[in-house]
């Protein structure tokens, strides 16, 4: 069972619509978002969520992306949650825009938020929900991830990508890690055949 859902992003209004903040944008579109009671603590905003499998926690680290692990590790330590019971939701340069998918562990792909999680948790064995943002056609990767989605991209995220990802996420919440991995295989197979 996933016990911590960590939505990685940068704190601050100027970052809200950035590609790097797609996880927070996704969170705010979830149908359960308005029902969650948010608290300040563990270096971020966190909320408790109960479902058929038990209790889990949502957290948005407010340490900025590069130090996300500080926040997640504090919450994990307090509630005695193991790395494999954590799902990090994040942007992914190595996936084209329009794709999303689940992944168990693996490399960090140069993502500073994931690197921070590995350093503080002592493991890269946490689960991931990745939203593809694609690579820019120039060398300024930092500028690209900190730029906003276009109007067309926002419409596609809100109208198609986020709703599909929400269904997959809820399925995993209700059915556990095995279903998460099965969903990952199905989505990755679908992604190989289709592009938005």
NUVEXMAR-50075 format. One record per residue (C-alpha): x, z, y; residue number from 1. Coordinates in steps of 0.1 Angstrom, whole numbers, padded with zeros to 4 digits. Layout:
+-------+-------+-------+-----+
|     u |     w |     v |   k |
+-------+-------+-------+-----+
|     X |     Z |     Y | NUM |
...
+-------+-------+-------+-----+
END
This chain:
+-------+-------+-------+-----+
|     u |     w |     v |   k |
+-------+-------+-------+-----+
|  0000 |  0000 |  0000 |   1 |
|  0012 | -0008 |  0035 |   2 |
|  0012 |  0024 |  0055 |   3 |
|  0027 |  0013 |  0088 |   4 |
|  0019 | -0020 |  0106 |   5 |
|  0046 | -0025 |  0133 |   6 |
|  0038 | -0050 |  0159 |   7 |
|  0070 | -0060 |  0176 |   8 |
|  0072 | -0070 |  0212 |   9 |
|  0084 | -0062 |  0247 |  10 |
|  0067 | -0036 |  0269 |  11 |
|  0057 | -0047 |  0304 |  12 |
|  0032 | -0070 |  0320 |  13 |
|  0058 | -0097 |  0327 |  14 |
|  0063 | -0101 |  0289 |  15 |
|  0027 | -0100 |  0278 |  16 |
|  0022 | -0137 |  0272 |  17 |
|  0057 | -0145 |  0260 |  18 |
|  0063 | -0162 |  0227 |  19 |
|  0083 | -0131 |  0217 |  20 |
|  0051 | -0110 |  0221 |  21 |
|  0029 | -0130 |  0198 |  22 |
|  0025 | -0100 |  0175 |  23 |
|  0010 | -0080 |  0204 |  24 |
| -0012 | -0109 |  0213 |  25 |
| -0024 | -0111 |  0177 |  26 |
| -0031 | -0073 |  0176 |  27 |
| -0052 | -0075 |  0207 |  28 |
| -0074 | -0102 |  0191 |  29 |
| -0081 | -0082 |  0159 |  30 |
| -0118 | -0072 |  0156 |  31 |
| -0108 | -0036 |  0148 |  32 |
| -0085 | -0033 |  0179 |  33 |
| -0112 | -0019 |  0202 |  34 |
| -0121 |  0007 |  0176 |  35 |
| -0086 |  0021 |  0173 |  36 |
| -0078 |  0053 |  0191 |  37 |
| -0044 |  0048 |  0207 |  38 |
| -0019 |  0076 |  0213 |  39 |
|  0014 |  0079 |  0231 |  40 |
|  0043 |  0090 |  0209 |  41 |
|  0071 |  0078 |  0186 |  42 |
|  0085 |  0058 |  0215 |  43 |
|  0054 |  0036 |  0217 |  44 |
|  0016 |  0033 |  0213 |  45 |
|  0002 |  0042 |  0178 |  46 |
| -0031 |  0045 |  0162 |  47 |
| -0044 |  0057 |  0128 |  48 |
| -0065 |  0034 |  0106 |  49 |
| -0084 |  0043 |  0075 |  50 |
| -0096 |  0018 |  0049 |  51 |
| -0105 |  0017 |  0012 |  52 |
| -0069 |  0022 |  0001 |  53 |
| -0062 |  0052 |  0024 |  54 |
| -0047 |  0059 |  0058 |  55 |
| -0023 |  0037 |  0076 |  56 |
| -0008 |  0035 |  0111 |  57 |
| -0004 |  0008 |  0137 |  58 |
|  0024 |  0010 |  0162 |  59 |
|  0036 | -0010 |  0191 |  60 |
|  0072 |  0001 |  0200 |  61 |
|  0077 |  0004 |  0237 |  62 |
|  0115 |  0005 |  0234 |  63 |
|  0118 | -0032 |  0241 |  64 |
|  0124 | -0056 |  0212 |  65 |
|  0161 | -0048 |  0206 |  66 |
|  0154 | -0011 |  0199 |  67 |
|  0121 | -0015 |  0179 |  68 |
|  0136 |  0003 |  0150 |  69 |
|  0139 |  0036 |  0169 |  70 |
|  0101 |  0038 |  0173 |  71 |
|  0092 |  0026 |  0138 |  72 |
|  0117 |  0049 |  0121 |  73 |
|  0104 |  0079 |  0140 |  74 |
|  0069 |  0072 |  0128 |  75 |
|  0081 |  0065 |  0092 |  76 |
|  0101 |  0096 |  0091 |  77 |
|  0072 |  0118 |  0104 |  78 |
|  0048 |  0105 |  0078 |  79 |
|  0073 |  0100 |  0050 |  80 |
|  0068 |  0062 |  0047 |  81 |
|  0093 |  0041 |  0028 |  82 |
|  0106 |  0007 |  0041 |  83 |
|  0087 | -0012 |  0015 |  84 |
|  0054 |  0004 |  0028 |  85 |
|  0060 | -0011 |  0063 |  86 |
|  0048 | -0045 |  0075 |  87 |
|  0065 | -0058 |  0106 |  88 |
|  0045 | -0084 |  0126 |  89 |
|  0068 | -0107 |  0147 |  90 |
|  0076 | -0141 |  0161 |  91 |
|  0097 | -0165 |  0140 |  92 |
|  0119 | -0193 |  0153 |  93 |
|  0125 | -0207 |  0118 |  94 |
|  0087 | -0215 |  0114 |  95 |
|  0071 | -0243 |  0133 |  96 |
|  0044 | -0234 |  0158 |  97 |
|  0011 | -0232 |  0140 |  98 |
|  0024 | -0217 |  0108 |  99 |
|  0022 | -0181 |  0098 | 100 |
|  0031 | -0163 |  0066 | 101 |
|  0039 | -0131 |  0048 | 102 |
|  0074 | -0124 |  0034 | 103 |
|  0090 | -0095 |  0015 | 104 |
|  0124 | -0085 |  0028 | 105 |
|  0150 | -0112 |  0034 | 106 |
|  0173 | -0122 |  0062 | 107 |
|  0170 | -0113 |  0098 | 108 |
|  0172 | -0149 |  0113 | 109 |
|  0189 | -0136 |  0144 | 110 |
|  0158 | -0115 |  0153 | 111 |
|  0169 | -0084 |  0172 | 112 |
|  0137 | -0065 |  0165 | 113 |
|  0142 | -0070 |  0127 | 114 |
|  0179 | -0061 |  0130 | 115 |
|  0169 | -0029 |  0147 | 116 |
|  0144 | -0021 |  0120 | 117 |
|  0170 | -0027 |  0093 | 118 |
|  0196 | -0005 |  0111 | 119 |
|  0172 |  0024 |  0116 | 120 |
|  0153 |  0022 |  0083 | 121 |
|  0185 |  0017 |  0063 | 122 |
|  0169 | -0013 |  0046 | 123 |
|  0156 | -0048 |  0052 | 124 |
|  0131 | -0044 |  0024 | 125 |
|  0101 | -0041 |  0046 | 126 |
|  0073 | -0067 |  0045 | 127 |
|  0068 | -0092 |  0073 | 128 |
|  0040 | -0112 |  0088 | 129 |
|  0057 | -0140 |  0107 | 130 |
|  0042 | -0162 |  0134 | 131 |
|  0060 | -0195 |  0139 | 132 |
|  0070 | -0203 |  0174 | 133 |
|  0095 | -0231 |  0165 | 134 |
|  0129 | -0237 |  0180 | 135 |
|  0134 | -0251 |  0215 | 136 |
|  0149 | -0286 |  0220 | 137 |
|  0177 | -0269 |  0241 | 138 |
|  0203 | -0242 |  0237 | 139 |
|  0185 | -0215 |  0258 | 140 |
|  0169 | -0197 |  0229 | 141 |
|  0166 | -0164 |  0249 | 142 |
|  0148 | -0182 |  0277 | 143 |
|  0125 | -0199 |  0252 | 144 |
|  0114 | -0168 |  0234 | 145 |
|  0108 | -0151 |  0267 | 146 |
|  0087 | -0180 |  0281 | 147 |
|  0049 | -0181 |  0279 | 148 |
|  0029 | -0201 |  0255 | 149 |
|  0013 | -0232 |  0270 | 150 |
| -0024 | -0233 |  0276 | 151 |
| -0029 | -0256 |  0246 | 152 |
| -0008 | -0233 |  0224 | 153 |
| -0028 | -0202 |  0235 | 154 |
| -0061 | -0220 |  0226 | 155 |
| -0047 | -0229 |  0192 | 156 |
| -0035 | -0194 |  0186 | 157 |
| -0068 | -0178 |  0196 | 158 |
| -0091 | -0204 |  0180 | 159 |
| -0074 | -0211 |  0147 | 160 |
| -0042 | -0193 |  0139 | 161 |
| -0051 | -0157 |  0148 | 162 |
| -0085 | -0158 |  0130 | 163 |
| -0068 | -0171 |  0098 | 164 |
| -0041 | -0145 |  0100 | 165 |
| -0066 | -0118 |  0106 | 166 |
| -0085 | -0127 |  0074 | 167 |
| -0052 | -0126 |  0055 | 168 |
| -0042 | -0093 |  0070 | 169 |
| -0075 | -0076 |  0063 | 170 |
| -0074 | -0089 |  0027 | 171 |
| -0040 | -0072 |  0024 | 172 |
| -0053 | -0040 |  0039 | 173 |
| -0081 | -0037 |  0015 | 174 |
| -0063 | -0049 | -0017 | 175 |
| -0027 | -0037 | -0013 | 176 |
|  0008 | -0051 | -0016 | 177 |
|  0002 | -0072 | -0047 | 178 |
| -0025 | -0090 | -0029 | 179 |
| -0002 | -0093 |  0001 | 180 |
|  0024 | -0111 | -0020 | 181 |
| -0002 | -0133 | -0036 | 182 |
| -0016 | -0142 | -0002 | 183 |
|  0020 | -0150 |  0010 | 184 |
|  0024 | -0175 | -0018 | 185 |
| -0009 | -0191 | -0011 | 186 |
| -0002 | -0194 |  0026 | 187 |
|  0033 | -0207 |  0021 | 188 |
|  0020 | -0233 | -0003 | 189 |
| -0007 | -0243 |  0022 | 190 |
|  0018 | -0244 |  0051 | 191 |
|  0040 | -0268 |  0031 | 192 |
|  0011 | -0293 |  0030 | 193 |
| -0005 | -0288 |  0064 | 194 |
|  0005 | -0284 |  0100 | 195 |
| -0018 | -0276 |  0129 | 196 |
+-------+-------+-------+-----+
END
